[in-house]
């Protein structure tokens, strides 16, 4: 892992981009990393485009501003690519992860992006594991696969612990999200 690794999440209000960034940050922190996790959005409303961010480092993070040049960008809703410049500032050697049924080559061509593109049907995964369309945790599984510096087994353990804090009376939600993370990790191409 480089000294400071930056991530930008693109989603729509209600899809869980903020929640995923915060959960991912908590998991990375529990793994001994220094983290920042924060959202950026205007008037909060369902369906409006939002962004969330993570910074991860082995050293304390003293930077306190938006992420301008992310190493990884995640897109929870591929329709955002029609109106939002999701690759803005993304390093040419960076990675783009998109919730779509399209192949990576199609996304690369459509965006004119020369870096790494990974796709998965996070919506389908969430429907089949969680029982509703909530692509955030599957996208987190894809992120873990792409970045390669967090151990999947450890991520799943930490995710289960964090999800139990919020959903202790809904074990099916906990298990569904853990399964979604693991399945997305395996299915990311």
C-alpha positions in Angstrom: 0.0 0.0 0.0 1.3 3.5 -0.8 1.6 6.0 2.0 -1.8 7.6 1.4 -4.5 5.7 -0.5 -7.6 7.6 -1.5 -11.1 6.3 -2.6 -14.1 8.1 -4.0 -17.6 6.6 -3.9 -20.3 7.8 -6.3 -23.9 6.9 -5.7 -27.4 8.3 -5.3 -29.0 9.2 -2.0 -30.4 6.1 -0.4 -28.0 3.6 -2.1 -25.7 3.5 0.9 -22.5 5.2 -0.5 -22.0 7.2 2.7 -22.7 4.1 4.8 -20.3 2.0 2.8 -17.5 4.5 3.1 -18.0 4.8 6.8 -18.2 1.0 7.3 -15.2 0.5 5.1 -13.3 3.1 7.1 -14.2 1.4 10.4 -13.1 -1.9 9.1 -9.8 -0.5 7.9 -9.2 1.2 11.2 -9.9 -2.0 13.1 -7.2 -3.6 10.9 -4.7 -1.1 12.3 -4.8 1.5 9.5 -5.3 5.3 9.9 -8.5 6.3 8.1 -10.7 9.1 7.1 -14.3 8.5 5.9 -16.6 11.3 5.0 -19.5 12.2 2.7 -20.0 15.3 0.4 -23.5 16.1 -0.8 -25.9 19.0 -1.1 -29.4 19.0 0.1 -30.0 15.4 1.2 -32.7 13.7 -0.8 -33.3 10.3 -2.2 -31.9 9.7 -5.7 -29.6 12.8 -5.7 -26.0 12.2 -6.7 -23.7 12.1 -3.7 -20.0 11.4 -3.1 -18.3 9.8 -0.2 -14.6 9.4 0.5 -12.0 7.3 2.2 -8.3 7.9 3.0 -6.3 5.0 4.3 -2.7 5.2 5.5 -0.2 3.4 7.7 0.7 6.8 9.2 -1.5 9.5 10.8 -3.4 11.5 8.1 -3.1 15.2 8.4 -4.8 16.1 5.2 -8.3 17.6 5.7 -9.9 18.3 2.3 -11.9 16.5 -0.4 -10.3 13.8 -2.4 -9.1 15.3 -5.7 -7.0 12.4 -7.2 -8.4 9.1 -6.0 -6.6 5.8 -6.5 -10.0 4.0 -6.8 -13.4 5.2 -7.8 -16.6 3.2 -7.1 -19.8 3.8 -9.0 -22.9 2.4 -7.3 -25.3 3.5 -10.0 -24.0 3.3 -13.6 -26.6 5.8 -14.8 -24.5 8.5 -13.0 -21.8 8.1 -15.7 -24.2 9.9 -18.0 -24.2 13.1 -16.0 -21.2 12.9 -13.5 -17.5 12.8 -14.5 -16.8 9.8 -12.3 -13.2 9.5 -13.6 -12.3 13.1 -12.9 -8.9 13.2 -11.2 -8.6 9.4 -11.2 -5.0 8.5 -11.7 -4.3 6.8 -15.1 -3.0 3.8 -13.2 -6.1 4.0 -10.9 -9.0 1.6 -10.8 -12.7 2.1 -11.5 -15.3 -0.3 -10.0 -18.8 -0.1 -11.5 -22.1 -1.7 -10.5 -23.2 -2.8 -14.0 -24.0 -5.8 -16.1 -21.6 -4.4 -18.8 -18.2 -5.8 -19.4 -15.1 -3.8 -18.3 -14.2 -3.1 -21.9 -17.5 -1.4 -22.6 -17.0 0.9 -19.6 -13.4 1.7 -20.7 -14.5 2.5 -24.2 -17.5 4.6 -23.1 -15.5 6.7 -20.7 -12.2 6.8 -22.6 -10.5 5.6 -19.5 -7.1 3.8 -19.9 -6.8 2.5 -16.3 -8.2 -0.6 -14.7 -11.9 -1.2 -14.8 -13.8 -3.8 -12.8 -17.5 -4.6 -13.1 -20.0 -6.6 -11.1 -23.7 -6.7 -10.8 -23.8 -5.5 -7.2 -27.6 -4.8 -7.5 -28.3 -8.5 -8.3 -25.9 -9.7 -5.5 -27.7 -7.5 -3.0 -31.1 -8.7 -4.1 -30.0 -12.3 -3.8 -28.2 -12.0 -0.5 -29.8 -9.1 1.4 -33.2 -9.3 -0.1 -33.3 -5.8 -1.5 -31.3 -3.6 -3.9 -28.6 -2.1 -1.8 -25.3 -2.2 -3.8 -23.1 -0.7 -1.1 -21.8 -3.8 0.7 -21.2 -5.8 -2.5 -19.2 -2.8 -3.8 -17.2 -2.9 -0.6 -16.4 -6.6 -1.4 -15.2 -5.6 -4.9 -13.1 -2.8 -3.4 -11.3 -5.3 -1.0 -10.5 -7.5 -4.0 -9.2 -4.6 -6.1 -7.0 -2.9 -3.5 -5.4 -6.2 -2.2 -4.0 -4.8 1.0 -6.8 -5.9 3.3 -7.4 -9.6 4.1 -10.9 -10.8 3.0 -11.3 -13.1 6.1 -10.4 -10.2 8.4 -12.8 -7.8 6.6 -15.7 -10.3 6.9 -15.0 -10.7 10.6 -14.8 -7.0 11.2 -17.9 -6.3 9.0 -19.9 -8.9 11.0 -18.9 -7.1 14.3 -19.7 -3.6 13.0 -23.1 -4.8 11.5 -24.0 -6.5 14.8 -23.7 -3.1 16.5 -26.5 -1.8 14.2 -28.5 -4.9 13.4 -28.2 -7.1 16.5 -31.9 -7.9 16.3 -31.8 -8.7 12.6 -29.3 -11.5 12.1 -30.5 -12.1 8.5 -29.4 -8.5 7.7 -26.0 -9.2 9.1 -25.5 -12.5 7.4 -26.9 -11.2 4.1 -24.4 -8.3 4.0 -21.5 -10.5 5.0 -22.5 -12.9 2.2 -22.8 -9.9 -0.2 -19.3 -8.8 0.5 -17.8 -12.2 0.1 -19.7 -13.0 -3.1 -18.8 -9.6 -4.7 -15.2 -10.2 -3.8 -15.4 -13.5 -5.8 -17.4 -12.1 -8.7 -15.5 -8.9 -9.4 -13.8 -9.1 -12.9 
